[in-house]
């Protein structure tokens, strides 16, 4: 099955990438603006090269998702270069709970399954559009996540951490003003969700940052415990954003640039996106 998925990925990634880039003009413009503001030191040609590679990864992302959803543990582990470097029993047995933070990348589903293997986690996730797609993805995720929680179940998630369970969470999107503060992200004041710092304070959990490095269609696992203290939101979230930046800069083409990371701005600050890119239908 792994060889078959690799074959499909090789054959169909470029056509899908072409389709997404050609017909998804609004998302392409969002990605172009994100790259422009995050990498001002690069010229337009170099940013364009990153964008082209990014679309190839987007084209491959559906097949990477299938690898996470349907491969057996034995086949899935063939994708991982250095899993044996980690003491999984030690990671799982923490009595204080682990909050595992991962970034939005084109290999998101694979990263989630890696987190499940390493930590035996509960996960927070949004419902997908389309009942059939949603049912397939969530039934697949149910095979390796202990429990899937929705964004409106924050209190339930906090209680799990307080009980010593593990939770997977994605902190790197603009979730609006209510539960976020502005923190530098690529030197841009960006709304950053408070939950990781609050969880550290209330649950006294460990906080890890997990991301994968793509090496010839296999993955090197990078795991770092973040020295959050839960005492200062700004300091904790600045630390988190810096780690996300570092991971992005290693392989920028794999980050999900089509999301509007900077859609909300501080008062009296110029919008980053044109009005045409801020339409409600993109929320």
Residue, then its C-alpha position, 0 to 999 in steps of 0.5 A: x500500500x505504501x508503494x502504491x500511495x507513493x506512485x499515486x503521489x508521484x503521478x498526480x501531485x503536479x497536475x493537482x498542484x497546477x489545478x490549485x495554483x491556476x484556479x485558486x487565485x484568491x488563495x494563491x494571492x494570500x500565499x504570495x502576500x504571506x511570503x512577501x511579509x515573512x521573507x522581505x529579505x528575499x526577492x520576488x524570484x526566490x519567493x516565487x520559487x518557494x511558492x511553486x514548491x509549496x504548490x507541489x507539496x499541496x498537490x501531494x498533501x492528499x496522498x500524505x493524508x492517506x498515508x496517515x489514515x490508512x497505513x498499518x503501523x508497520x508501514x507507517x513507521x517506514x516513513x520515519x527516520x529516527x523514531x527509535x531515538x525517542x523513549x516512547x514509554x518515558x514520553x507517555x508516562x508523564x503524570x502531569x500531562x503533555x501539550x503537544x503543539x504542531x504547525x500547519x504544514x502540508x504534512x499535517x496528517x502525518x505529523x498528527x499520527x506521529x504525535x499519536x504514536x509518541x504520546x498517545x494523544x487526544x486531539x483538537x480538530x475542526x470538522x471538514x466541509x462535506x459529510x462524506x469527507x468529514x466522516x472518512x477523515x474522522x473515522x480514520x483519525x479515530x484509529x490512532x487518537x484517543x479522543x477527538x475534541x472540537x474547538x468549542x471544547x476548550x474546558x474539556x481539553x483543559x480538564x484532560x491535561x489536568x488529569x495527566x492526559x496528553x493533548x495535540x493542538x495547532x496554535x499557528x492560525x489567526x483565531x480572532x481577538x477573543x482568545x488571542x493576543x498580538x505577539x511578534x511572528x516573523x516580526x509582525x504583530x500577529x494574533x496568537x492564541x493564549x491556550x498554550x500558556x494558560x494550559x501551562x499555568x492551569x494544568x502544570x503540563x509539559x509543553x512540546x513543539x513537534x515538527x517533521x523534516x522531509x528528507x526524500x519522502x521520509x521524515x525526521x522527527x524534531x521534538x523540543x520541550x518548550x520552557x514555558x512558565x505559564x506566568x507571562x502570556x507574551x513571553x510564552x507565546x513569543x517563545x512559541x512563535x519563535x520556534x514555529x519560525x525556526x521550523x518554517x525557515x528550514x523548509x518554507x515550502x512545506x508550511x501552509x501559506x494559503x491560510x490568512x495568518x494576519x487577517x486581524x490587525x492591531x488598531x490603527x494598523x494597515x491591513x496586510x491583505x487587500x479587501x478582496x482577500x478578506x471576504x467572509x467566505x474564506x473564514 
